[in-house]
Amino acid sequence: MAFSAIPRCCPSTLRLPRNSNSMPQPSTSVSLRSSSSNLSFPKRFSIRSSSVSATPTTGGLMPAISLTDNALKHLNKMRSDRTEDLCLRIGVKQGGCSGMSYTMEFEDRAKTRPDDSIIEYNGFVIVCDPKSLLFVFGMQLDFSDALIGGGFSFKNPNATQTCGCGKSFAAEM
């Protein structure tokens, strides 16, 4: 709790109700009293405060684009075949069955643009331009090596419609 209403010009008293742990209760009243007579606010006033416990996070914030373990393994394997310092550029372009389609390609890290979002996911770097990020924020990239329907798949919470191939989508802003 923070209190900024305590005047500096005079001695004040701050009383907090105490429980067995000597900490304020989640919802508590605080009284401030002043002995000075030249104050422009009432001599006695109360501040009511309540605290809400936050849900604990297990690893901080989720990245804008995440990878499953299978996707991360496959991308690392693909990248290891090359000698350059590469990152994965994920984007969106007009076209496809549903209106927009996903793009994905390896790119030299030195070619990233100043307005690109750079997402590091378990040591793997993903780059996305700002316009595409609007459409793929919160997306999860997965990989399956199944004979039918295998390959990369996109789980995009912003997609309002997807086609059967899973490589194109529609989204409303």
C-alpha positions in Angstrom: 0.0 0.0 0.0 1.2 3.5 -0.7 0.1 6.7 1.0 0.8 10.1 -0.5 -1.6 12.2 1.6 0.6 12.6 4.6 1.6 16.3 5.0 5.2 17.2 5.6 4.6 20.4 7.5 3.5 18.8 10.8 3.8 15.7 12.9 1.3 13.0 11.8 0.2 9.7 13.1 -0.3 6.7 10.9 -2.2 3.8 12.5 -2.5 0.4 10.8 -4.7 -2.3 12.2 -2.6 -5.3 13.0 -3.3 -9.0 12.9 -1.2 -11.9 14.2 1.3 -11.4 11.3 1.5 -7.7 12.0 0.5 -6.9 8.4 -2.6 -5.1 7.2 -5.6 -7.2 6.3 -6.6 -7.4 2.6 -9.2 -4.7 3.2 -8.2 -2.2 5.9 -8.8 1.4 7.0 -6.0 3.7 7.8 -6.5 6.8 9.9 -4.2 9.9 9.8 -4.3 12.5 12.5 -2.5 15.8 12.6 -1.8 18.1 15.5 -1.4 21.2 13.4 -4.2 23.7 13.2 -3.2 25.5 10.0 -4.0 22.7 7.6 -6.4 23.1 4.7 -7.9 19.7 5.0 -9.9 18.2 7.9 -7.9 17.2 11.0 -9.1 13.7 10.8 -9.6 11.7 7.6 -9.4 8.1 6.5 -8.0 6.3 3.6 -9.6 3.0 2.6 -7.4 0.6 0.8 -7.8 -2.9 -0.4 -5.3 -5.2 -1.8 -5.8 -8.0 -4.4 -3.4 -10.9 -4.6 -2.1 -11.3 -8.1 -2.0 -14.7 -9.8 1.5 -16.0 -9.6 3.3 -16.5 -13.0 5.4 -19.5 -13.6 7.8 -18.1 -16.1 7.0 -14.5 -16.6 5.2 -13.2 -19.7 4.3 -15.5 -22.6 6.2 -14.6 -25.8 4.3 -13.1 -28.7 4.9 -16.2 -30.7 5.7 -19.5 -29.1 7.0 -22.8 -30.3 6.2 -26.3 -29.1 9.1 -28.6 -28.2 8.6 -30.5 -31.5 8.7 -27.3 -33.6 11.8 -26.1 -31.7 13.6 -29.4 -32.2 12.8 -29.4 -35.9 13.7 -25.8 -36.5 17.0 -26.2 -34.7 17.8 -29.3 -36.8 17.0 -27.3 -40.0 19.1 -24.4 -38.9 22.1 -26.6 -37.9 22.4 -27.7 -41.5 23.5 -24.2 -42.4 26.6 -22.3 -41.3 25.2 -18.7 -41.1 23.8 -17.0 -38.0 20.1 -17.4 -38.8 16.8 -16.5 -37.3 13.3 -17.5 -38.3 11.1 -14.8 -39.9 7.4 -15.3 -39.5 5.0 -13.1 -41.3 1.6 -12.8 -43.0 0.8 -11.9 -46.6 -2.3 -11.4 -48.6 -3.5 -14.5 -50.4 -4.5 -18.1 -49.7 -7.8 -19.8 -49.4 -9.1 -17.6 -46.5 -7.6 -14.3 -47.3 -4.1 -14.3 -45.6 -1.4 -16.8 -45.5 1.6 -17.4 -43.2 5.1 -17.0 -44.4 8.2 -18.6 -42.7 11.8 -18.5 -43.8 15.3 -18.5 -42.3 17.0 -15.1 -42.5 20.5 -13.8 -41.6 20.2 -12.1 -38.2 22.1 -9.1 -39.5 19.2 -8.3 -41.9 16.6 -7.7 -39.2 15.0 -4.2 -39.5 14.8 -1.7 -36.7 11.0 -2.0 -36.4 11.0 -5.8 -36.3 10.0 -7.6 -33.1 12.7 -10.0 -32.0 11.4 -12.9 -29.9 13.9 -15.2 -28.3 12.3 -18.5 -27.4 14.6 -21.0 -25.5 17.6 -19.7 -27.4 15.9 -19.7 -30.8 15.3 -16.3 -32.4 12.1 -15.4 -34.2 11.7 -12.1 -36.0 8.3 -10.6 -37.1 7.4 -7.3 -38.7 5.0 -5.1 -36.8 2.1 -5.4 -39.3 2.3 -9.2 -39.3 2.6 -9.3 -35.5 -0.9 -7.8 -35.2 -2.3 -10.9 -36.9 -0.1 -13.6 -35.2 0.3 -12.3 -31.6 -0.2 -15.2 -29.3 0.2 -17.8 -32.0 1.8 -21.1 -31.3 3.9 -22.9 -34.0 3.8 -26.7 -33.8 5.4 -29.4 -35.9 4.3 -33.0 -36.6 6.2 -35.6 -38.6 3.1 -37.6 -39.4 2.9 -39.0 -42.9 -0.5 -37.5 -43.5 -1.1 -33.9 -42.3 2.5 -33.5 -41.1 4.6 -30.4 -41.1 4.2 -27.1 -39.4 0.9 -26.0 -38.0 -0.2 -22.6 -36.7 -2.5 -22.3 -33.7 -3.5 -18.6 -34.0 -6.0 -17.2 -31.5 -6.6 -14.2 -33.9 -7.9 -16.4 -36.7 -11.6 -16.1 -37.2 -11.5 -18.7 -40.0 -9.0 -21.1 -41.3 -8.9 -23.2 -44.4 -8.5 -27.0 -44.6 -4.7 -26.9 -45.3 -4.1 -24.8 -42.1 -1.7 -22.4 -43.9 -4.1 -19.6 -44.5 -6.6 -17.7 -42.3 -8.9 -14.8 -41.9 -8.8 -12.3 -39.1 -10.8 -9.2 -38.2 -9.2 -6.2 -36.5 
